[in-house]
């Protein structure tokens, strides 16, 4: 059913919400469609218009995890935010930066530090890229992850300096080995407080410290500029490099638009990045309002976090703090190849086509099918109720169209539709409200999420 | 360079099998096989040097890391070939680029064609067996990826299968529909990712049916540890012993990026490697399945010669091990000198290209032409295998 006062095509709203958020069922998309596309974009970008999620109840109801002793809980808490936040773009952008600034608890080994880390990605992710890099350079988890606490004026450790240039900003080929050394020197003395030992009282966070006495105060030459640079001077130089604009634009294009890079589009985005003086939300406003974004439907392979969170939203799972089993959601993304807060290397995950291998695909399908096919799931039972409301019978085509519409206006290709009907042996009209009808709906929903089409956003 | 020699294929009626164990993060070879005979060792390893009394000494003034007892035992039996000084020209010290180079055997250009993907293609050109290549652990490594060539990735062997929460008629229906929805002949359009998804789905289903047969058929007195690597190697043993024809296996362990806390970290990691590898070969021997199996243990690079006060930074030249009952134990290259004038920008100077080891295995063990797989003709090592 399409509302009469619709201003934006519901399918386009579905696309925007899948990409800038984690997808929604059609009733919510229809509500949004009464407003103009541009205002929907503004609502996503201007996160301050909406409150942060209140997590008190979540902690009180999951008291066994509240002290953050569990790694899975730190991940699950993030997944809860992705499902429920009224500022979904904030969580989405944090997910993007997490893949770029890949920092992992395999080494950090401290849950509060990892939580602070992804909250930093969330808090700074839509702001100025300079502030984000600075927050990153001062983030205790990042400092430990790249051994920055061992970068001393007398004995520089290049790890952070190198990755800052190679993986976090300009990319390889845009600087020399000498620049890496000078960059490392500029960050000497940037360290973190010693963490309190875990036992007997559990994990404690740590904080950034600048040790003047351990900072190399000599002149440095970095990317052609010479001065007595400190770390923030280095970041100032980095953000104004054309290579950095290209890098950020390519990341945004890859994450929000398409798995296949398009140099002309990336150039356009990098120009907006420079003109906006490095403000990510301005860049995203340009991207979401562009024709190339609107036309990029269903051409990106969903990441495991997108698949898990998106399917949970459709199934109506974990929308209250009272539902158990949230940590299983974290295990699910891990089994699909994306162990949140534990990327495989400093380079992050290989995305796009590489999200699909045989074991990941098996996990994707088994997870989604089980979750959406469960008639007890609130979202699934809502779908069932909505499609059979005011109806006595339905044709198989109507049933499939309604299911696809309910799941956020998604599509199956013609051959997939035909196969589904043939194999489910549904040729004649179905009588709504019978147990057989419910079983058919469950099987149809399962097969939709098992399809190749559902792997794309 | 040796001329064409006979390969393992021609001397044993069981086809040769190749297992790769990847140590991710840049394993410090200098404390895996320790060159105590080099007068500079302790000079450069003031804080992370291994005390001589602790190490497991072998001939020539070398020693294994103290935690590598099981691999030392295999060495004593003459089953471990050591290749010190593995590298490639213009070494790259970035983890991911260097790993990509090892995975694609291509230091010159970016590529997504994995060298083991090509190996699987050449072992099974008609694609008769989707389980010719099986990787255990966290996803298919790029090394095994080649568009159009099946390779299976398994996280856990027990319970591996598709739509497993359904049963009976519902499951049969769903799987039949799935099979057709992923079949290429049902769709007219073609697209790289769409086709890849289809191929992967069909392979996963076929592979799951074959792999399902392995655990029930397996018995062993070897008790593997519960860590991920031990379980991966146990899975490899189960699949190999089930006789479903897998030729290429892959397992991996991460965490070797020891910029800090090297002593403790490497101790734990190398102990994990050594024990699991020891258990793996014990298991194969007990089940009469060791003669046709060799294992290569590699890492994307070694580490700087001079430690940084608590660990070591990314270096270049590392080292490689080949292990197996038909491997001839010994050193196959001189250990690179640590003397300042012999170093390469502060690193061990590599003495052989990793593609020489690949070529040796491909031609002499698997009986394949290595040139198209490793993107060129490389010198091979001689007499590495008892064929």
Interface residues (C-beta under 8 A of the other chain):
Chain A: X106 X107 X146 X147 X150 X152 X155 X157 X158 X159 X162 X166 X172 X259 X301 X335 X337 X339 X344 X345 X346 X347 X350 X352 X353 X354 X356 X357 X358 X359 X360 X361 X362 X363 X365 X366 X369 X370 X373 X413 X415 X416 X419 X420 X423 X424 X425 X439 X443 X446 X447 X450 X451 X452 X455
Chain B: X24 X25 X93 X94 X95 X96 X97 X99 X138 X139 X140 X142 X145 X151 X152 X153 X154 X155 X160 X161 X162 X163 X164 X165 X166 X170 X173 X174 X176 X177 X178 X180 X181 X182 X186 X187 X188 X189 X192 X193 X194 X196 X197 X198 X200 X201 X203 X204 X207 X208 X254 X255 X257 X259 X260 X308 X309 X310 X311 X313
